[in-house]
Amino acid sequence: MPTIFSGVMGGKIPGTFVWRDGRGVAFMSSNPMAHGHTLVVPIAEVDHWGDGEPDLVAHLFSVTRIIGVAQKRAFGCERVGVILAGYEVPHAHIHVIPTNDMRELSFANAAATIDRESLEKAAEAIRIELRRDGHVGVI
Protein backbone atom coordinates (compact mmCIF):
# COMPACT_ATOMS: atom_id res chain seq x y z
CA MET A 1 0.00 0.00 0.00
CA PRO A 2 1.50 3.39 -0.98
CA THR A 3 2.35 5.69 1.93
CA ILE A 4 3.45 9.28 2.37
CA PHE A 5 7.03 7.97 2.13
CA SER A 6 6.21 6.40 -1.25
CA GLY A 7 5.07 9.86 -2.35
CA VAL A 8 8.30 11.45 -1.11
CA MET A 9 10.46 8.83 -2.83
CA GLY A 10 8.43 9.17 -6.03
CA GLY A 11 8.75 12.96 -6.08
CA LYS A 12 5.03 13.65 -5.56
CA ILE A 13 5.72 15.09 -2.10
CA PRO A 14 8.75 17.34 -1.49
CA GLY A 15 11.66 15.66 0.28
CA THR A 16 15.18 16.73 1.18
CA PHE A 17 17.34 13.70 0.43
CA VAL A 18 20.87 12.93 1.53
CA TRP A 19 21.13 9.30 0.35
CA ARG A 20 19.67 6.99 -2.28
CA ASP A 21 20.75 3.55 -3.37
CA GLY A 22 18.93 0.63 -4.94
CA ARG A 23 17.33 -0.46 -1.67
CA GLY A 24 16.72 2.63 0.43
CA VAL A 25 16.81 6.36 0.89
CA ALA A 26 17.57 8.83 3.64
CA PHE A 27 15.82 12.18 3.82
CA MET A 28 15.32 14.91 6.36
CA SER A 29 12.36 14.60 8.71
CA SER A 30 9.69 17.23 8.06
CA ASN A 31 8.89 17.10 11.80
CA PRO A 32 12.38 16.96 13.30
CA MET A 33 13.06 16.29 16.97
CA ALA A 34 16.45 17.96 16.52
CA HIS A 35 18.43 19.76 13.81
CA GLY A 36 19.57 17.14 11.31
CA HIS A 37 16.93 14.50 12.17
CA THR A 38 16.98 12.08 9.24
CA LEU A 39 14.81 9.13 8.23
CA VAL A 40 16.24 5.98 6.63
CA VAL A 41 13.50 4.29 4.61
CA PRO A 42 13.38 1.19 2.42
CA ILE A 43 12.18 1.71 -1.14
CA ALA A 44 10.09 -1.45 -0.77
CA GLU A 45 6.78 -0.75 0.94
CA VAL A 46 7.37 -2.78 4.08
CA ASP A 47 5.01 -1.91 6.94
CA HIS A 48 7.19 -2.95 9.90
CA TRP A 49 10.96 -3.37 10.00
CA GLY A 50 10.52 -6.89 11.38
CA ASP A 51 8.63 -7.85 8.21
CA GLY A 52 11.58 -6.93 5.98
CA GLU A 53 13.94 -9.50 4.53
CA PRO A 54 16.97 -9.87 6.83
CA ASP A 55 19.39 -8.59 4.17
CA LEU A 56 17.22 -5.49 3.58
CA VAL A 57 17.04 -4.74 7.31
CA ALA A 58 20.82 -5.22 7.62
CA HIS A 59 21.33 -2.84 4.70
CA LEU A 60 19.08 -0.20 6.28
CA PHE A 61 21.00 -0.42 9.55
CA SER A 62 24.26 -0.10 7.64
CA VAL A 63 22.97 3.08 6.01
CA THR A 64 21.74 4.26 9.42
CA ARG A 65 25.26 3.88 10.81
CA ILE A 66 26.74 5.75 7.85
CA ILE A 67 24.24 8.61 8.27
CA GLY A 68 24.79 8.72 12.04
CA VAL A 69 28.58 8.97 11.70
CA ALA A 70 28.12 11.84 9.23
CA GLN A 71 25.65 13.60 11.54
CA LYS A 72 27.98 13.36 14.53
CA ARG A 73 30.73 15.12 12.60
CA ALA A 74 28.41 17.57 10.82
CA PHE A 75 26.65 18.79 13.95
CA GLY A 76 29.21 18.13 16.69
CA CYS A 77 26.61 16.37 18.79
CA GLU A 78 27.41 14.16 21.75
CA ARG A 79 25.50 11.14 20.42
CA VAL A 80 23.26 10.08 17.58
CA GLY A 81 20.08 8.36 18.71
CA VAL A 82 18.11 5.84 16.70
CA ILE A 83 14.39 5.17 17.09
CA LEU A 84 12.27 2.50 15.44
CA ALA A 85 8.67 3.23 16.36
CA GLY A 86 6.52 2.44 13.35
CA TYR A 87 3.30 4.01 14.55
CA GLU A 88 3.23 7.27 12.67
CA VAL A 89 3.58 5.94 9.08
CA PRO A 90 2.89 2.32 8.01
CA HIS A 91 6.18 2.14 6.07
CA ALA A 92 9.28 0.91 7.90
CA HIS A 93 11.70 3.71 8.76
CA ILE A 94 14.52 4.47 11.14
CA HIS A 95 14.82 7.86 12.86
CA VAL A 96 18.46 8.99 13.08
CA ILE A 97 18.68 11.94 15.47
CA PRO A 98 21.69 14.05 16.48
CA THR A 99 21.46 14.64 20.25
CA ASN A 100 23.23 16.17 23.19
CA ASP A 101 20.78 14.97 25.81
CA MET A 102 18.50 11.94 26.24
CA ARG A 103 15.49 14.28 26.50
CA GLU A 104 15.89 15.15 22.82
CA LEU A 105 14.80 11.62 21.91
CA SER A 106 11.10 12.28 22.34
CA PHE A 107 8.39 12.66 19.74
CA ALA A 108 6.99 15.41 22.00
CA ASN A 109 9.91 17.53 20.72
CA ALA A 110 8.95 17.11 17.07
CA ALA A 111 8.55 20.42 15.27
CA ALA A 112 5.11 21.02 13.79
CA THR A 113 6.68 22.85 10.83
CA ILE A 114 10.14 23.65 9.55
CA ASP A 115 11.32 25.83 6.72
CA ARG A 116 12.89 24.24 3.63
CA GLU A 117 16.04 26.36 3.97
CA SER A 118 16.78 24.88 7.40
CA LEU A 119 16.21 21.35 6.10
CA GLU A 120 18.49 21.96 3.13
CA LYS A 121 21.26 23.40 5.32
CA ALA A 122 21.16 20.35 7.59
CA ALA A 123 21.06 18.03 4.57
CA GLU A 124 24.05 19.71 2.96
CA ALA A 125 26.07 19.42 6.18
CA ILE A 126 25.36 15.66 6.18
CA ARG A 127 26.13 15.34 2.44
CA ILE A 128 29.51 17.04 2.92
CA GLU A 129 30.49 14.46 5.53
CA LEU A 130 29.17 11.57 3.43
CA ARG A 131 31.19 12.74 0.44
CA ARG A 132 34.26 13.21 2.63
CA ASP A 133 34.00 9.49 3.47
CA GLY A 134 33.64 8.60 -0.22
CA HIS A 135 30.12 7.21 -0.08
CA VAL A 136 28.46 6.76 -3.45
CA GLY A 137 24.82 6.90 -2.31
CA VAL A 138 24.97 10.63 -1.63
CA ILE A 139 22.37 12.75 -3.40
C-alpha positions in Angstrom: 0.0 0.0 0.0 1.5 3.4 -1.0 2.4 5.7 1.9 3.5 9.3 2.4 7.0 8.0 2.1 6.2 6.4 -1.2 5.1 9.9 -2.3 8.3 11.4 -1.1 10.5 8.8 -2.8 8.4 9.2 -6.0 8.7 13.0 -6.1 5.0 13.6 -5.6 5.7 15.1 -2.1 8.8 17.3 -1.5 11.7 15.7 0.3 15.2 16.7 1.2 17.3 13.7 0.4 20.9 12.9 1.5 21.1 9.3 0.3 19.7 7.0 -2.3 20.7 3.6 -3.4 18.9 0.6 -4.9 17.3 -0.5 -1.7 16.7 2.6 0.4 16.8 6.4 0.9 17.6 8.8 3.6 15.8 12.2 3.8 15.3 14.9 6.4 12.4 14.6 8.7 9.7 17.2 8.1 8.9 17.1 11.8 12.4 17.0 13.3 13.1 16.3 17.0 16.5 18.0 16.5 18.4 19.8 13.8 19.6 17.1 11.3 16.9 14.5 12.2 17.0 12.1 9.2 14.8 9.1 8.2 16.2 6.0 6.6 13.5 4.3 4.6 13.4 1.2 2.4 12.2 1.7 -1.1 10.1 -1.4 -0.8 6.8 -0.7 0.9 7.4 -2.8 4.1 5.0 -1.9 6.9 7.2 -2.9 9.9 11.0 -3.4 10.0 10.5 -6.9 11.4 8.6 -7.8 8.2 11.6 -6.9 6.0 13.9 -9.5 4.5 17.0 -9.9 6.8 19.4 -8.6 4.2 17.2 -5.5 3.6 17.0 -4.7 7.3 20.8 -5.2 7.6 21.3 -2.8 4.7 19.1 -0.2 6.3 21.0 -0.4 9.5 24.3 -0.1 7.6 23.0 3.1 6.0 21.7 4.3 9.4 25.3 3.9 10.8 26.7 5.8 7.8 24.2 8.6 8.3 24.8 8.7 12.0 28.6 9.0 11.7 28.1 11.8 9.2 25.6 13.6 11.5 28.0 13.4 14.5 30.7 15.1 12.6 28.4 17.6 10.8 26.6 18.8 14.0 29.2 18.1 16.7 26.6 16.4 18.8 27.4 14.2 21.7 25.5 11.1 20.4 23.3 10.1 17.6 20.1 8.4 18.7 18.1 5.8 16.7 14.4 5.2 17.1 12.3 2.5 15.4 8.7 3.2 16.4 6.5 2.4 13.4 3.3 4.0 14.5 3.2 7.3 12.7 3.6 5.9 9.1 2.9 2.3 8.0 6.2 2.1 6.1 9.3 0.9 7.9 11.7 3.7 8.8 14.5 4.5 11.1 14.8 7.9 12.9 18.5 9.0 13.1 18.7 11.9 15.5 21.7 14.0 16.5 21.5 14.6 20.2 23.2 16.2 23.2 20.8 15.0 25.8 18.5 11.9 26.2 15.5 14.3 26.5 15.9 15.2 22.8 14.8 11.6 21.9 11.1 12.3 22.3 8.4 12.7 19.7 7.0 15.4 22.0 9.9 17.5 20.7 8.9 17.1 17.1 8.6 20.4 15.3 5.1 21.0 13.8 6.7 22.8 10.8 10.1 23.6 9.5 11.3 25.8 6.7 12.9 24.2 3.6 16.0 26.4 4.0 16.8 24.9 7.4 16.2 21.3 6.1 18.5 22.0 3.1 21.3 23.4 5.3 21.2 20.4 7.6 21.1 18.0 4.6 24.1 19.7 3.0 26.1 19.4 6.2 25.4 15.7 6.2 26.1 15.3 2.4 29.5 17.0 2.9 30.5 14.5 5.5 29.2 11.6 3.4 31.2 12.7 0.4 34.3 13.2 2.6 34.0 9.5 3.5 33.6 8.6 -0.2 30.1 7.2 -0.1 28.5 6.8 -3.4 24.8 6.9 -2.3 25.0 10.6 -1.6 22.4 12.8 -3.4 
